[in-house]
Amino acid sequence: MGKMNGYHRELIKDDLKKLTELSRLGRGDIIKMTCLAGSGHPGGSMSSIDMYLALYSFAHIAPDNYTCPDRDRIVISHGHTSPGAYAALARLGFMDPREVILGFRRFDSPYEGHVVRPIPGIEWSSGNLGQGLAAGCGYALAARMKNLNYHTYVMMSDGEQAKGQVAEARRFAKKYGLAGLTVLIDHNHLQISGRVEDIMPVNIKENYLADGWRVVEVPGHDFQALFEAMQTCRDDDQNPCAIICATVMGQNVSFMENKPEYHGRALTRDECVKALAELGVENDLEKLAADRNKPVKLFDPKEIPIPRLVTGKNRVYPENADPRQALGNALEDIARLNPDPPIAVFDCDLAESVQTHKFAKARPESFFEAGVSEHATATIAGALSVNGITSIWGDFGVFGIDEVYNQLRLNDINRSHLKVFATHLGYNVGPDGKTHQCIDYVGLLRNLFGFKIVLPCDANQADHILRYVLNQPGNWVIGVGRTKLPPVKNENGALFFSADYKFNYGKVDLLRSGDRCAVLTMGAMTFRALDAHEILKKDGIWARIYNISSPLAIDPGVVREAAQTGLIVTYEDHNVHSGLGSIVGRMIAEIGITVKFKCLGVTQYGASADSETLFRKAGLDAAALAQTVRSSLG
């Protein structure tokens, strides 16, 4: 099939004949791969495959251009229909159909149970229903910011339309005029537990219309109708569009049609034989089973490098200052030093609280206010970041980490480069109370293999860290509290984090020397540890103070060095069971060090009071740390 201007404008008789044949063969592939794997989702794959075939045929993407910058982007939100996506891509020449069948759901194969990058034609690893539309917004936004002439398509199920994140993404797309975005919804009326209308009724068409989208309804197994609908949507330069496709689960296999049990159940061997006969597809199951362990081709990820930003000179804060303001000031500097994209900042109705409003004034065209829509924002910003754009999101820790953990996890799986400014961490938040005191940020981020977290201990270190992090690949969280902190000084009274200071991830700062004990601390607790050092010094006890700004990358040599004092105390504004203390304790055990060890941290949810009161009541003020050291030394 030939394409005009990069994509099909119409179907001719031979195209329809070819697509109909590919549909028949593709359904056979779906049946075979799920049967041989003994698991999978054949029902929805068979209702979606005609949509996949039509979309990948219509869109500006092909086996010879699937890495080109101007290719159309196709995001698959209902990733469990991977058999349908893989079968369509294979039959259209993106990969070998036989390898897809042999490799499906096999350990040493790229063809996982839910679609994943870097398979050709797969832009976003998915499977967490409801996130695909937000990812599509990220790709559509990237096209605008980089002035690329591509269209973004999102394939979705009808059941996932009940997700709140879908509504958040719909509103974002309309607010920012993402007319280059089209959603195709497989409306087969069935999900795992039965009919969509019974499980959770959703007014799909009405919801999209209410949010300002254009809606087109078509029969989802009619290639001509699908092509015409996609052309209508592509020609609409005013609105994002939704194509609601009426389909049949298990289409073209009589005993599977409209049966929810086949949503997530592979056919038995006998059922498979029967289905292949109905489809008129060769039954080569025995031969395929014999070759099941043969190696299949792997694909190299094609990553877009992050841009290199001019970060400018460090600002210096000689007096008490809020690290949030330091982050905002540095970001404003960078906005002015880098006047052109690619850089974007996202906010969820907290711009002044997280200090991103300064960037907004300097670069309004690159600032995106999403309102109270944290789930979609996390995904939009993550998807944007894989497109060669520095993507920054500022939010409170309870929203930007706790609330969107699942979205951050999927970003991590997709190897995004998101930079999160997480403010209002720990008891340091104070009067906002327990619902807003994020005390589990390290524990949560430890679970995400690709995330790094850095915790500046004053405004000067915050400035250094921000300018460093924005030029680093991968996902990063810069975490701060909400109060002003005194500048950390060395033993001679000079600023420790002066303009000459150089930050590197994993760097540990020895702030005070001592031979009686070692205190390992981080973030807003550092100045209190220094106060405790002064208290203990009056008793003739010299405590060594380490600032651990990268708690997930502590050098074991530092722990060995600290152990030489005979006592290690970890001191943190964090859940004592999952933060710095648990990390250091594990390192002590794994290294095989014998040393006295004490953990001081948060042991219960806080209350509404100023932070100093909270720390005192919790036994986490400087005096309590000093007393812990005294009692531990006997």
C-alpha positions as CSV (number, residue, x, y, z in Angstrom):
1,M,0.0,0.0,0.0
2,G,1.4,3.3,-1.0
3,K,1.2,6.4,1.2
4,M,0.6,10.0,0.1
5,N,2.4,12.8,2.1
6,G,3.6,10.2,4.6
7,Y,0.1,8.6,5.3
8,H,-2.8,7.2,3.5
9,R,-5.5,9.6,2.3
10,E,-7.9,6.9,1.0
11,L,-8.2,3.2,0.5
12,I,-8.5,1.5,-2.8
13,K,-10.0,-1.9,-3.6
14,D,-6.7,-3.7,-3.5
15,D,-5.8,-2.1,-0.1
16,L,-9.1,-3.3,1.4
17,K,-8.5,-6.8,0.1
18,K,-5.0,-6.9,1.5
19,L,-6.1,-5.5,4.9
20,T,-8.9,-8.1,5.1
21,E,-6.4,-10.9,4.5
22,L,-4.0,-9.5,7.0
23,S,-6.8,-9.3,9.5
24,R,-7.6,-13.0,9.0
25,L,-3.9,-14.0,9.4
26,G,-3.4,-11.7,12.3
27,R,-6.2,-13.2,14.2
28,G,-4.6,-16.6,13.6
29,D,-1.4,-15.2,15.0
30,I,-3.2,-14.0,18.1
31,I,-4.7,-17.4,18.8
32,K,-1.4,-19.2,18.2
33,M,0.8,-17.0,20.3
34,T,-1.5,-16.9,23.3
35,C,-2.2,-20.6,23.1
36,L,1.5,-21.5,22.9
37,A,2.3,-19.2,25.8
38,G,-0.5,-20.5,27.9
39,S,-1.6,-17.0,28.8
40,G,-2.5,-13.7,27.3
41,H,-5.5,-11.6,26.2
42,P,-6.9,-12.9,22.9
43,G,-10.4,-11.5,23.2
44,G,-9.6,-7.8,23.2
45,S,-6.7,-8.3,20.8
46,M,-9.2,-9.7,18.2
47,S,-11.5,-6.7,18.7
48,S,-8.6,-4.3,18.3
49,I,-6.6,-5.8,15.5
50,D,-8.5,-4.2,12.7
51,M,-8.0,-0.8,14.4
52,Y,-4.3,-1.6,14.7
53,L,-4.0,-2.6,11.1
54,A,-5.9,0.4,9.9
55,L,-4.0,2.8,12.1
56,Y,-0.5,1.5,11.3
57,S,-1.4,1.5,7.6
58,F,-2.9,5.0,7.7
59,A,-0.3,6.8,9.9
60,H,3.0,8.1,8.8
61,I,5.0,5.2,10.2
62,A,6.5,2.2,8.4
63,P,9.2,-0.4,8.9
64,D,11.7,1.9,7.1
65,N,11.0,5.1,9.1
66,Y,10.0,4.1,12.6
67,T,12.9,6.0,14.1
68,C,12.5,9.2,12.0
69,P,11.8,12.4,14.0
70,D,8.8,13.2,11.9
71,R,7.1,9.8,12.2
72,D,3.6,9.7,13.7
73,R,3.6,8.5,17.3
74,I,1.3,5.7,18.3
75,V,0.7,5.1,22.0
76,I,-1.1,2.0,23.1
77,S,-2.9,2.5,26.4
78,H,-4.6,-0.9,26.7
79,G,-1.3,-2.7,26.6
80,H,-2.8,-6.1,27.4
81,T,-3.9,-6.2,23.7
82,S,-0.2,-6.7,22.8
83,P,-1.0,-9.9,20.8
84,G,-3.2,-7.7,18.5
85,A,-0.5,-5.0,18.3
86,Y,2.3,-7.5,17.7
87,A,0.3,-9.4,15.0
88,A,-0.6,-6.2,13.2
89,L,2.9,-4.8,13.2
90,A,4.4,-8.2,12.1
91,R,1.9,-8.6,9.2
92,L,2.7,-5.1,8.1
93,G,6.4,-5.9,7.9
94,F,7.8,-4.4,11.2
95,M,9.0,-7.8,12.3
96,D,8.8,-11.5,11.5
97,P,5.3,-12.9,12.4
98,R,6.8,-16.3,13.3
99,E,9.2,-14.7,15.8
100,V,6.4,-12.9,17.4
101,I,4.4,-16.1,17.8
102,L,7.5,-18.0,19.2
103,G,8.6,-15.2,21.4
104,F,5.4,-14.0,23.0
105,R,5.6,-13.9,26.8
106,R,9.0,-15.6,26.8
107,F,11.8,-14.5,29.1
108,D,14.5,-13.9,26.5
109,S,12.1,-12.1,24.0
110,P,11.1,-8.5,23.6
111,Y,7.4,-9.5,23.1
112,E,6.2,-9.2,26.7
113,G,2.6,-9.7,27.8
114,H,2.0,-5.9,27.7
115,V,3.5,-3.7,25.0
116,V,7.0,-2.3,25.7
117,R,9.6,-0.2,24.1
118,P,11.8,-0.6,22.0
119,I,9.8,-2.8,19.7
120,P,9.4,-1.0,16.4
121,G,6.2,1.0,16.4
122,I,5.7,0.9,20.1
123,E,6.4,4.3,21.6
124,W,5.4,3.8,25.2
125,S,5.5,0.7,27.5
126,S,2.0,0.4,28.9
127,G,-0.4,-1.9,30.7
128,N,-1.4,0.3,33.6
129,L,-4.8,1.2,32.2
130,G,-5.7,4.9,32.0
131,Q,-2.2,6.3,31.5
132,G,-1.9,6.2,27.7
133,L,-3.9,9.3,26.9
134,A,-1.6,11.4,29.2
135,A,1.4,9.9,27.6
136,G,-0.1,10.8,24.2
137,C,-0.5,14.4,25.4
138,G,3.3,14.4,26.2
139,Y,4.1,13.2,22.7
140,A,1.7,15.7,21.1
141,L,3.2,18.5,23.2
142,A,6.7,17.5,22.1
143,A,5.6,17.9,18.4
144,R,4.6,21.5,19.1
145,M,7.6,22.4,21.2
146,K,10.1,21.0,18.7
147,N,8.1,22.2,15.6
148,L,7.8,18.6,14.2
149,N,5.0,17.9,11.8
150,Y,3.7,14.5,13.2
151,H,0.4,13.4,14.5
152,T,-0.1,11.4,17.8
153,Y,-2.5,8.5,18.1
154,V,-3.6,6.8,21.3
155,M,-5.3,3.4,21.3
156,M,-7.5,2.8,24.3
157,S,-10.1,0.4,25.7
158,D,-13.6,1.3,26.7
159,G,-13.3,0.0,30.3
160,E,-10.3,2.3,31.1
161,Q,-12.4,5.4,30.3
162,A,-13.6,5.2,33.9
163,K,-10.2,6.2,35.1
164,G,-9.8,9.7,36.5
165,Q,-6.4,10.2,34.8
166,V,-8.2,9.9,31.5
167,A,-10.4,12.9,32.4
168,E,-7.4,14.8,33.5
169,A,-5.6,14.2,30.2
170,R,-8.7,15.1,28.2
171,R,-8.8,18.5,29.8
172,F,-5.1,19.1,29.4
173,A,-5.3,18.3,25.7
174,K,-8.2,20.7,25.2
175,K,-6.7,23.5,27.3
176,Y,-3.4,23.4,25.4
177,G,-5.0,22.9,21.9
178,L,-3.4,19.6,21.1
179,A,-5.2,19.3,17.8
180,G,-2.5,16.8,16.6
181,L,-3.9,14.2,19.0
182,T,-6.4,11.5,18.0
183,V,-7.7,8.7,20.3
184,L,-9.2,5.5,19.0
185,I,-11.3,3.7,21.6
186,D,-12.1,-0.1,21.2
187,H,-15.7,-0.1,22.3
188,N,-16.4,-3.8,22.6
189,H,-18.5,-3.3,25.7
190,L,-16.7,-6.0,27.7
191,Q,-14.0,-6.1,30.4
192,I,-12.7,-8.8,32.7
193,S,-15.8,-9.0,35.0
194,G,-18.5,-8.5,32.4
195,R,-20.2,-5.7,30.5
196,V,-18.7,-2.3,30.8
197,E,-22.1,-0.8,31.4
198,D,-22.6,-3.1,34.4
199,I,-19.1,-2.9,35.9
200,M,-19.0,1.0,35.8
201,P,-21.2,2.9,33.5
202,V,-19.3,5.7,31.6
203,N,-20.7,8.2,29.2
204,I,-17.7,7.9,26.9
205,K,-19.0,10.1,24.0
206,E,-20.6,12.6,26.3
207,N,-17.4,13.0,28.4
208,Y,-15.2,13.7,25.4
209,L,-17.8,16.2,24.0
210,A,-18.1,17.9,27.4
211,D,-14.4,18.5,27.5
212,G,-14.4,20.1,24.0
213,W,-13.2,17.2,21.9
214,R,-14.5,16.2,18.5
215,V,-16.0,12.8,18.5
216,V,-16.5,10.4,15.5
217,E,-18.3,7.1,15.8
218,V,-17.5,4.2,13.4
219,P,-17.8,0.4,13.1
220,G,-14.4,-0.7,14.3
221,H,-14.1,-3.6,11.9
222,D,-14.7,-1.5,8.8
223,F,-11.4,-0.5,7.3
224,Q,-13.0,2.1,4.9
225,A,-14.9,3.7,7.8
226,L,-11.8,3.7,10.0
227,F,-9.7,5.4,7.3
228,E,-12.3,8.1,6.7
229,A,-12.6,8.8,10.4
230,M,-8.8,9.1,10.8
231,Q,-8.6,11.4,7.8
232,T,-11.4,13.6,9.3
233,C,-9.5,13.8,12.6
234,R,-6.2,14.5,11.0
235,D,-7.7,17.4,9.0
236,D,-9.2,19.0,12.1
237,D,-6.6,21.6,13.2
238,Q,-8.8,23.0,16.0
239,N,-9.6,20.1,18.3
240,P,-8.2,16.9,19.7
241,C,-10.4,14.0,18.4
242,A,-11.8,10.8,19.6
243,I,-12.9,7.9,17.3
244,I,-15.2,5.5,19.2
245,C,-15.0,2.2,17.4
246,A,-17.8,-0.3,17.8
247,T,-16.2,-3.7,17.9
248,V,-16.8,-7.3,19.0
249,M,-14.6,-9.1,21.5
250,G,-13.3,-12.3,19.9
251,Q,-14.4,-11.1,16.4
252,N,-14.6,-13.8,13.7
253,V,-14.3,-16.9,16.0
254,S,-17.9,-17.9,16.8
255,F,-17.4,-19.4,20.3
256,M,-15.3,-16.4,21.4
257,E,-17.5,-13.6,20.3
258,N,-18.9,-11.4,23.1
259,K,-17.5,-13.7,25.8
260,P,-15.8,-11.9,28.6
261,E,-14.0,-15.0,29.7
262,Y,-11.7,-14.7,26.7
263,H,-10.5,-11.2,27.8
264,G,-7.7,-12.8,29.7
265,R,-7.8,-16.5,29.0
266,A,-5.8,-18.2,26.3
267,L,-7.5,-20.9,24.3
268,T,-6.8,-24.6,25.1
269,R,-5.2,-26.6,22.4
270,D,-8.5,-28.0,21.3
271,E,-10.1,-24.6,21.2
272,C,-7.2,-23.3,19.3
273,V,-7.5,-25.9,16.6
274,K,-11.2,-25.2,16.3
275,A,-10.6,-21.4,16.1
276,L,-7.9,-21.8,13.4
277,A,-10.2,-23.9,11.3
278,E,-13.0,-21.2,11.5
279,L,-10.4,-18.6,10.4
280,G,-9.1,-20.8,7.6
281,V,-5.6,-20.4,9.0
282,E,-2.9,-23.1,8.9
283,N,-2.7,-25.3,12.0
284,D,1.1,-25.5,12.5
285,L,0.9,-25.6,16.3
286,E,3.0,-28.7,16.7
287,K,5.9,-27.3,14.6
288,L,5.7,-24.0,16.4
289,A,5.7,-25.7,19.8
290,A,8.8,-27.6,18.8
291,D,10.6,-24.3,17.9
292,R,9.3,-22.4,21.0
293,N,12.8,-22.0,22.5
294,K,14.5,-20.8,19.4
295,P,16.1,-17.4,19.8
296,V,14.3,-14.3,18.5
297,K,15.6,-11.0,17.4
298,L,16.1,-8.3,20.0
299,F,15.8,-4.6,19.4
300,D,18.2,-1.8,20.5
301,P,16.5,1.2,22.1
302,K,16.7,4.3,20.0
303,E,16.9,7.1,22.6
304,I,16.8,10.8,22.1
305,P,19.6,12.5,24.1
306,I,18.6,15.1,26.6
307,P,19.5,18.7,25.7
308,R,22.6,20.3,27.2
309,L,21.6,23.5,29.1
310,V,23.6,26.5,30.0
311,T,23.2,26.6,33.8
312,G,25.0,29.9,34.6
313,K,26.8,31.0,37.7
314,N,25.7,29.8,41.2
315,R,23.9,32.2,43.4
316,V,25.1,32.6,47.0
317,Y,22.9,32.8,50.1
318,P,24.9,34.1,53.1
319,E,21.9,34.3,55.4
320,N,18.9,32.0,56.3
321,A,17.1,31.1,53.1
322,D,14.5,28.7,51.8
323,P,15.8,26.0,49.5
324,R,12.6,26.3,47.5
325,Q,13.5,29.9,46.6
326,A,17.0,28.8,45.6
327,L,15.5,26.2,43.3
328,G,13.1,28.8,41.8
329,N,15.8,31.4,41.4
330,A,18.2,29.0,39.7
331,L,15.4,27.8,37.4
332,E,14.6,31.4,36.5
333,D,18.3,31.9,35.6
334,I,18.3,28.9,33.4
335,A,15.1,30.0,31.7
336,R,16.7,33.3,30.7
337,L,20.0,31.6,29.7
338,N,18.2,29.1,27.4
339,P,15.6,31.2,25.6
340,D,14.5,28.5,23.2
341,P,13.0,25.0,23.8
342,P,13.6,22.3,24.7
343,I,12.7,22.9,28.4
344,A,9.2,22.6,30.0
345,V,8.0,23.2,33.5
346,F,4.7,21.7,34.8
347,D,2.7,22.8,37.8
348,C,-0.4,21.6,39.6
349,D,-1.8,24.8,41.1
350,L,1.2,25.3,43.4
351,A,3.5,27.5,41.4
352,E,4.3,30.0,44.1
353,S,4.5,27.4,46.8
354,V,7.1,25.4,44.8
355,Q,8.6,28.5,43.3
356,T,8.1,27.6,39.6
357,H,6.2,30.9,39.1
358,K,9.5,32.6,38.4
359,F,10.1,30.4,35.4
360,A,6.5,31.0,34.3
361,K,7.2,34.7,34.1
362,A,10.4,34.2,32.2
363,R,9.2,31.6,29.8
364,P,5.4,31.5,29.8
365,E,5.2,29.6,26.5
366,S,7.1,26.7,28.2
367,F,5.1,26.7,31.4
368,F,2.2,24.3,31.7
369,E,-0.4,24.7,34.4
370,A,-2.4,21.5,34.8
371,G,-4.4,22.3,37.9
372,V,-5.2,19.6,40.4
373,S,-4.3,16.8,38.0
374,E,-1.3,15.2,39.4
375,H,-1.7,11.7,37.8
376,A,-1.9,13.0,34.3
377,T,0.8,15.6,34.9
378,A,3.3,13.0,36.1
379,T,2.8,10.9,32.9
380,I,2.6,13.9,30.5
381,A,5.9,15.3,31.9
382,G,7.5,11.8,31.8
383,A,6.5,11.2,28.1
384,L,7.6,14.6,27.1
385,S,11.0,13.9,28.6
386,V,11.8,11.0,26.3
387,N,11.4,13.3,23.3
388,G,14.6,15.4,23.9
389,I,13.0,18.0,26.1
390,T,14.1,18.9,29.7
391,S,10.9,18.2,31.6
392,I,10.5,19.5,35.1
393,W,7.5,19.1,37.5
394,G,7.2,20.9,40.8
395,D,4.9,19.7,43.5
396,F,4.5,18.9,47.2
397,G,6.0,15.5,48.1
398,V,2.7,13.9,49.1
399,F,1.4,14.7,45.6
400,G,4.5,14.5,43.4
401,I,5.8,11.2,45.0
402,D,3.2,9.5,47.2
403,E,0.1,10.2,45.1
404,V,1.7,9.3,41.7
405,Y,3.9,6.4,42.7
406,N,2.4,4.2,40.0
407,Q,2.9,6.9,37.3
408,L,6.5,7.4,38.4
409,R,7.0,3.6,38.2
410,L,5.8,3.5,34.6
411,N,8.0,6.5,33.8
412,D,10.9,4.6,35.2
413,I,10.0,1.5,33.1
414,N,9.9,3.8,30.0
415,R,13.4,5.2,30.8
416,S,12.1,8.8,31.0
417,H,14.2,11.8,32.1
418,L,11.8,13.5,34.4
419,K,13.0,16.0,37.0
420,V,10.7,16.4,40.0
421,F,11.0,19.3,42.5
422,A,9.4,17.7,45.6
423,T,8.9,20.3,48.3
424,H,7.2,20.2,51.7
425,L,8.9,17.1,52.8
426,G,8.8,15.6,56.3
427,Y,7.8,17.2,59.6
428,N,9.5,20.3,58.2
429,V,6.1,21.1,56.6
430,G,4.8,21.8,60.1
431,P,1.2,23.2,60.5
432,D,-0.2,21.7,57.4
433,G,-0.5,18.5,59.4
434,K,0.0,14.8,58.9
435,T,-1.8,14.6,55.5
436,H,0.8,16.9,54.0
437,Q,3.9,15.8,55.8
438,C,5.6,13.5,53.3
439,I,7.7,11.2,55.5
440,D,8.2,8.3,53.1
441,Y,9.9,9.7,50.1
442,V,13.2,7.9,50.3
443,G,11.4,4.6,51.0
444,L,9.2,4.9,48.0
445,L,11.9,6.0,45.6
446,R,14.2,3.2,46.7
447,N,11.7,0.9,45.0
448,L,12.2,2.5,41.6
449,F,15.4,1.2,40.0
450,G,16.0,4.2,37.8
451,F,15.2,7.0,40.1
452,K,17.8,9.2,41.9
453,I,17.0,11.4,44.9
454,V,19.0,14.3,46.1
455,L,18.3,16.3,49.3
456,P,20.1,19.6,49.7
457,C,20.7,20.7,53.3
458,D,20.6,24.5,52.6
459,A,19.8,27.0,49.9
460,N,23.4,27.1,48.6
461,Q,23.6,23.3,48.1
462,A,20.1,23.4,46.5
463,D,21.4,25.9,43.9
464,H,24.4,23.6,43.1
465,I,22.2,20.5,42.9
466,L,19.6,22.0,40.5
467,R,22.2,23.2,38.1
468,Y,23.9,19.8,38.1
469,V,20.7,17.7,37.9
470,L,19.2,19.4,34.9
471,N,22.0,18.2,32.7
472,Q,21.8,14.6,33.8
473,P,19.9,11.8,32.1
474,G,17.3,9.7,33.9
475,N,14.7,10.4,36.5
476,W,15.6,12.7,39.5
477,V,13.9,14.0,42.5
478,I,15.2,17.1,44.3
479,G,13.6,17.1,47.7
480,V,13.3,20.0,50.2
481,G,11.1,21.2,53.0
482,R,9.2,24.4,53.3
483,T,11.1,26.5,55.8
484,K,14.2,28.7,55.7
485,L,17.4,27.0,56.7
486,P,20.6,28.5,58.0
487,P,23.5,28.3,55.6
488,V,25.9,25.5,56.4
489,K,29.3,26.7,57.3
490,N,32.6,24.9,57.8
491,E,34.5,24.8,61.1
492,N,36.2,28.2,60.2
493,G,32.8,29.9,59.7
494,A,32.9,30.2,55.9
495,L,30.1,29.0,53.7
496,F,30.6,25.3,53.0
497,F,28.6,25.3,49.8
498,S,30.3,28.3,48.3
499,A,30.5,29.1,44.6
500,D,33.6,26.9,44.4
501,Y,31.8,23.8,45.7
502,K,31.2,21.0,43.1
503,F,28.3,18.6,43.5
504,N,28.4,15.1,42.1
505,Y,25.8,12.5,42.7
506,G,26.7,10.3,45.6
507,K,29.1,12.9,47.1
508,V,29.1,12.9,50.9
509,D,30.1,16.0,52.7
510,L,32.1,15.8,55.9
511,L,31.0,18.9,57.8
512,R,32.6,18.3,61.1
513,S,35.4,16.1,62.4
514,G,35.1,13.9,65.4
515,D,36.3,10.6,66.9
516,R,33.7,9.7,69.4
517,C,30.7,9.1,67.1
518,A,29.5,9.7,63.5
519,V,26.2,11.3,62.7
520,L,24.9,10.6,59.2
521,T,22.1,13.0,58.3
522,M,20.4,14.7,55.3
523,G,18.3,17.6,54.2
524,A,16.6,19.9,56.7
525,M,18.1,17.9,59.6
526,T,21.7,18.8,58.8
527,F,21.8,22.1,60.7
528,R,20.2,20.5,63.7
529,A,23.0,17.9,63.6
530,L,25.5,20.7,63.6
531,D,23.8,22.3,66.6
532,A,24.1,18.9,68.3
533,H,27.8,18.9,67.5
534,E,28.1,22.1,69.4
535,I,26.2,20.8,72.4
536,L,28.3,17.7,72.6
537,K,31.5,19.6,72.2
538,K,30.8,21.3,75.5
539,D,30.8,17.9,77.1
540,G,34.1,17.0,75.5
541,I,32.4,14.7,72.9
542,W,33.5,15.3,69.3
543,A,30.9,14.1,66.9
544,R,31.7,13.6,63.2
545,I,28.9,15.0,61.0
546,Y,28.2,13.8,57.5
547,N,25.7,15.3,55.1
548,I,24.2,12.6,53.0
549,S,22.6,14.4,50.1
550,S,22.3,11.2,47.9
551,P,20.8,8.6,50.2
552,L,20.4,6.0,47.5
553,A,24.1,6.2,46.5
554,I,26.1,6.1,49.7
555,D,29.8,5.1,49.3
556,P,30.4,2.1,51.5
557,G,33.8,3.6,52.3
558,V,32.0,6.4,54.1
559,V,30.2,3.9,56.3
560,R,33.5,2.1,57.1
561,E,35.1,5.4,58.0
562,A,32.2,6.4,60.2
563,A,32.3,3.0,62.0
564,Q,35.9,3.7,63.1
565,T,34.4,6.1,65.7
566,G,32.6,3.1,67.3
567,L,29.1,4.6,67.0
568,I,27.0,5.5,64.0
569,V,23.8,7.5,64.4
570,T,21.5,8.2,61.5
571,Y,19.3,11.2,61.9
572,E,16.4,12.0,59.5
573,D,13.1,13.7,59.0
574,H,11.7,10.5,57.5
575,N,10.0,7.3,58.4
576,V,12.7,5.5,60.5
577,H,11.8,2.1,59.0
578,S,12.5,2.9,55.4
579,G,14.8,5.8,55.0
580,L,18.5,6.7,55.7
581,G,18.7,4.5,58.8
582,S,17.5,1.3,57.0
583,I,19.9,2.0,54.1
584,V,22.9,2.5,56.4
585,G,21.9,-0.4,58.6
586,R,21.8,-2.8,55.7
587,M,25.2,-1.6,54.5
588,I,26.7,-2.2,58.0
589,A,25.3,-5.7,57.9
590,E,26.4,-6.5,54.3
591,I,29.9,-5.0,54.8
592,G,30.2,-7.0,58.0
593,I,31.1,-4.1,60.3
594,T,30.8,-4.4,64.1
595,V,29.7,-1.0,65.4
596,K,27.1,0.5,67.8
597,F,24.2,1.7,65.6
598,K,21.3,4.0,66.4
599,C,18.5,5.3,64.1
600,L,16.6,8.5,64.9
601,G,13.7,9.3,62.6
602,V,10.0,9.7,62.4
603,T,8.0,7.0,64.2
604,Q,4.4,8.2,63.7
605,Y,2.3,10.6,61.7
606,G,2.7,14.2,62.9
607,A,0.3,16.9,63.9
608,S,-0.4,20.5,63.1
609,A,2.3,22.7,64.8
610,D,5.4,24.6,63.8
611,S,8.2,22.3,62.8
612,E,10.4,23.0,65.8
613,T,7.6,21.9,68.1
614,L,7.1,18.8,66.0
615,F,10.7,17.8,66.1
616,R,10.9,18.5,69.9
617,K,7.8,16.4,70.6
618,A,9.1,13.6,68.4
619,G,12.5,13.6,70.1
620,L,14.2,14.7,66.9
621,D,15.5,18.1,67.9
622,A,19.2,18.8,68.4
623,A,19.1,18.3,72.1
624,A,17.5,14.8,71.6
625,L,20.2,13.9,69.2
626,A,22.9,15.0,71.6
627,Q,21.3,12.9,74.4
628,T,21.1,9.9,72.1
629,V,24.8,10.1,71.5
630,R,25.5,10.5,75.2
631,S,23.5,7.5,76.3
632,S,24.8,5.4,73.4
633,L,28.4,6.2,74.6
634,G,27.4,5.3,78.2
